[in-house]
């Protein structure tokens, strides 16, 4: 996190279970609704992505494995980056998705529920063994 007034960066803890949520693993991410019930406190939910081992990424030109065959993660984690009780931010395990998904997107529905759409059960975004 970056405090632009003080120009100070504070790192958040590492994502649990070795699941990458950023390109090329690409998990679904959503900030949960801000409501009076949660005192307008932002919490972010991360679902899916990939727990592909670091060695499988190869040399970043081409991976060492066929990513099309590597299953996506079902793991979901949430974090409140600035807890109102003064504690340090921690990830909290949420319910797993019914099946793994990478490259998915959340849609926040009018009733506050989250829907994950798009993506795939295997693979990574724009990163495969095939050459064009």
Secondary structure, DSSP 8 states (H G I E B T S, - for coil): -EETTTTEE------GGG-B-STTT--EEEE----GGGTT---EEEE--B---GGGGTTSSS-SS-GGGSB----EEEE-TT-TTS----EEE----SS--BS-EEEE-TTS-EEEES-BSB--TT--S---
